Amino acid sequence: MDARSFARYSLAGIRLVNGVAALLAPQVVARRLGADETQPALGHVLRMFGVRTVFIGAELLFLQDPGRIARALRVGTVIHTSDALSAAAAGRRGTLRPRAAAAATAISSLNVALTLVAQWPRRESELTPSTELAAERNPTMRKGPFHARSRANPTVHADGNGACSPFVRLHDQLALAVDRKVGWQCLPKPLGLLTLMGLRDNLRRNNLHDTSGYPAQGVPDIEPPAARHLTERTADGSYNDLDNPRMGMAHSRFGRNVPPDVTFPEPEPQILTPSPREVSRTLLTRDEFIPATSVNALVAAWLQFMIRDWVSHGQGAIDDPWRIELEGDDLWPTPPMLVPRTLPDATRSEGGDGLPPTHINENSHWWDASQLYGSDLATQRRLRSGAHGKLKVARDGRLFPDAPELDPANTPGFWLGLLMMQYVFILEHNTICDRLRREFPAWSDEQLFQRARLINAALIAKIHTVEWTPAVISHPTTVAALRANWYGLLGERVQRLLGRISRNELLSGIVGGSTDHFGVPYALTEEFVAVYRMHPLVPDDWSFRSALDDSLLQETDFRELTGRRAYEVFAGHELPDLFYSFGTSHPGLVTLHNYPKFLQEFQRPDDKLMDLAAVDVLRIREMGVPRYNEFRRRLHLEPAADFAALTDNPVWAEEMRRLYDNDIERVDLMVGMYAEPRPKGFAFSDTAFRIFVLMASRRLNSDRFLTRDYTPQVYTQTGLDWIENNSMTSVMLRHFPELRSALRSVDNAFTPWTTLRPPA
């Protein structure tokens, strides 16, 4: 071992020892520093210091790539120099005892010396060929027309080093064991974060399954590669991955989070047992509204807004429906209940290939705001104004005022909350265009549109990552973990001050880092769709109030907010009043016996009546998503031993036992998720959260425009500043300043707003 390696590993060891000491024994460290060990804030600071130091020590210990090692050492020089100066200054000010300050300064100075020795230049004979030179010598390394731009980090496992190191594998196994024995939510935040990181690594390794390689026929053509694909999102999502341009595009297949051999749907009659209608009536019917009091009703509107971007299975095969027989006391007006089957994958051959069925996502899989911009070029052109990059906008909210056949109100699921979100982010797109036009007055309509789309889509992704999701799963550990997806564990302040100081996603976040598919082509999954079936968020009864004085304007029910009737409510009220009413109301808790009654007798735009609760249950079965216990096994969770173990509500346990004929293995996924106890601060289940842990990161990791091309060269610095300096609150205040009083004391726009008092 030469001096450079010795210095590197010594530095890593010092970091690990210091980090573990601060993490596990903060009181002892505080005592040695001469500080008040009883102060909770100091203990928190030391634990966070411990997390940081353990990770940068482990990073330095296990990195393999010379370039990444060099960068880590350069960053280390800055960190330890800062530590030495801070310790010396603290000694002079008297905030540290002289001996403690001298020791801390000496250790940090030693660390600086070790980083400098470890960076000592190598002799020419020790150097290895660069990656580019190696690519020239080995043509098999070059793939696709954009190989120089598109090579993504080939990491399959989440240690950031290209292979699963012993440290990472040990950490991941410990995380599984600790989670099963104690539960991540019961641990102190630093240990909870370490556990969640290990759980995510395990899920990345074992729960990403590709369906794009199944036999295919009649796959639609895509346009040839062009220079604009380097810096623009296409309408259909193609060319996000330049080596695999079909990846994630509209009309590509859903992937899976469980192995293919467990995704064959059950045959009839098992797939209809127990009756989805009886599941709806017995277990899901809302007896009284159960509110989720930690959040506001914008949570429900936002979720539907995201779903319209991400996924669509299409309208269904109406001529070949599922037939659900009804019980004698069921008052459904048109027995039997008919539910259109999900459209089959038209790219699969009719001959049996021994593989499970697949289905097509009609939307782009990427986080590209296709609910605003369309998933095909023809639709996108209809949405654009043709001037200054802007989208068309009508005061009544209609996206296609001149083409009623394209009206999204014709599609089931359209309602007032979705209309409000679409409208405000169309306004935001147009405002971004105005800002870009001032900065770049020579830009064309096309240039303005494409950059504004990138910026708006990334802002939406940021809002979902650091605002919406932390609101609905507001456990302190998950809030920190979700913010770390965007900013890294070093936090927003460090990133704003220093930028990305590491390529490691744990330290500096996923956004702006390396693109990584973890060895599996990116696609949203059927399991992802299943856990996002959260219709209990929607209240049945709604009140609209004035944003000026909270006076009552209208009381109505959810039926009057759906379909084309949404336009009437939208046009009949001032937009600040609508947003204020949502912000001061609660959504429902995602639990049993809280499904909206109006959705159990939902009238589609084609006037067909549906029980959407029964449809949700049936769709999950139809997609071959395993039932609750098997789903938990496949996500490395313990299955429920019996009905009493599944829920802490004995009445629910007995209802499920009777309906499922005392067979715990038959409990539907949605029923089990709704019944299980939730972690503190969660509006939905821990089982669903496991898919969030995996896929929330993956939506960012795989998207070139949120990772390697999240740069000023692609977005402009103006665009990056817009994204980083804005939030859901600032978006609403920009367009509706009348909401300032209601939002004044609110940290997160998805938590309850201030209810205004009428003037005296």
Secondary structure, 3 states (H helix, E strand, C coil): CCHHHHHHHHHHHHHHHHHHHHHHCHHHHHHHCCCCCCCHHHHHHHHHHHHHHHHHHHHHHHCCCHHHHHHHHHHHHHHHHHHHHHHHHHHHHCCCCHHHHHHHHHHHHHHHHHHHHHCCCCCHHHCCCCHHHHHHHCHHHCCCCCHHHHCCCCCCCCCCCCCCCHHHHHHHHHHHHHHHHCCHHHCCHHHHHHHHHHHHHHHHHHCCECCCCCCCCCCCCCCCCCHHHHCCCCCCCCCCCCCCCCCCCCCEECEECCCHHHCCCCCCCHHHCCCHHHHHHHHHECCCCCECCCCCCHHHHHHHHHHHHHCCCCCCEEEEEEEECCCCCCCCCCCCEEEEECCCCCCCCCCCCCCCCCCEECCCCCCCCHHHHCCCHHHHHHHECCCCCCECCCCCCCCCCCCHHHCHHHCCCCEHHHHHHHHHHHHHHHHHHHHHHHHCCCCCHHHHHHHHHHHHHHHHHHHHHHHHHHHHECCHHHHHHHHHHHHCCCHHHHHHHHCCCCCCHHHHCCCCCCCCCCCCCCCCEHHHHHHCCCHHHCCCEEEEECCCCCCEEEEEEHHHHECCHHHHHHHHCCHHHHHHHHHCCCCECCCCCCECHHHHCEECCCCCEECHHHHHHHHHHHCCCCCHHHHHHHCCCCCCCCHHHHCCCHHHHHHHHHHCCCCHHHCCHHHHHHHCCCCCCECCCHHHHHHHHHHHHHHHHCCHHHCCCCCHHHHCHHHHHHHHCCCHHHHHHHHCHHHHHHHCCCCCCCCCCCCCCCCC
